Amino acid sequence: MEYSSRLSDREWALVEPLWPQKQRTRPPEWTKREILDGILYPLKNGCNWADLPHDFPPYSTVYLNRS
């Protein structure tokens, strides 16, 4: 499903090089783009983290602790 908060391919091309690289110990369950889209959704739509649609990663994966 498409959401207005999802990054376009052009936007992702600008952001991807800035994403921190880490040594992989196992294959990731979610792509970096899916995680970032999950972060942007509640920020744009003003919903609770736990109310993310089910096609995003779990909120415990994308939750931003702003304290």
C-alpha positions as CSV (number, residue, x, y, z in Angstrom):
1,M,0.0,0.0,0.0
2,E,1.2,3.5,-0.7
3,Y,1.4,6.2,1.9
4,S,2.1,9.9,1.5
5,S,4.9,9.6,4.0
6,R,6.9,7.0,2.0
7,L,10.1,8.2,0.4
8,S,10.3,8.4,-3.4
9,D,13.1,6.6,-5.1
10,R,14.8,9.9,-5.7
11,E,14.5,10.9,-2.0
12,W,15.8,7.5,-0.9
13,A,18.8,7.9,-3.2
14,L,19.7,11.0,-1.2
15,V,19.2,9.5,2.2
16,E,20.6,6.0,1.7
17,P,24.3,7.0,1.8
18,L,23.7,8.8,5.1
19,W,22.3,5.7,6.8
20,P,24.9,4.2,9.2
21,Q,26.5,1.0,8.0
22,K,27.0,-1.8,10.5
23,Q,28.6,-5.1,10.4
24,R,25.9,-7.7,9.7
25,T,25.6,-10.7,11.9
26,R,22.5,-12.1,10.3
27,P,20.2,-11.1,7.4
28,P,18.0,-8.1,8.4
29,E,14.3,-8.8,8.8
30,W,13.4,-5.3,7.5
31,T,15.1,-3.1,4.9
32,K,16.6,0.3,5.9
33,R,14.0,1.9,3.6
34,E,11.1,0.1,5.3
35,I,12.4,1.2,8.7
36,L,12.8,4.8,7.6
37,D,9.3,4.8,6.1
38,G,8.0,3.4,9.4
39,I,9.7,6.2,11.3
40,L,8.2,8.9,8.9
41,Y,4.6,7.6,9.0
42,P,3.7,8.6,12.6
43,L,5.8,11.8,12.4
44,K,3.8,12.9,9.3
45,N,0.4,11.6,10.4
46,G,0.5,12.3,14.1
47,C,-0.5,8.8,15.2
48,N,0.8,6.7,18.1
49,W,3.8,4.5,17.3
50,A,1.8,1.4,18.3
51,D,-0.9,2.4,15.6
52,L,1.4,1.8,12.6
53,P,-0.3,0.0,9.8
54,H,0.6,-3.7,9.6
55,D,2.7,-3.4,6.5
56,F,5.3,-1.4,8.3
57,P,7.9,-2.9,10.7
58,P,6.7,-3.4,14.3
59,Y,6.7,-0.1,16.2
60,S,9.4,-1.5,18.6
61,T,11.7,-1.5,15.5
62,V,11.0,2.0,14.3
63,Y,10.2,3.8,17.6
64,L,12.1,7.0,18.1
65,N,12.8,7.8,21.8
66,R,13.0,11.6,21.8
67,S,14.0,12.0,25.5
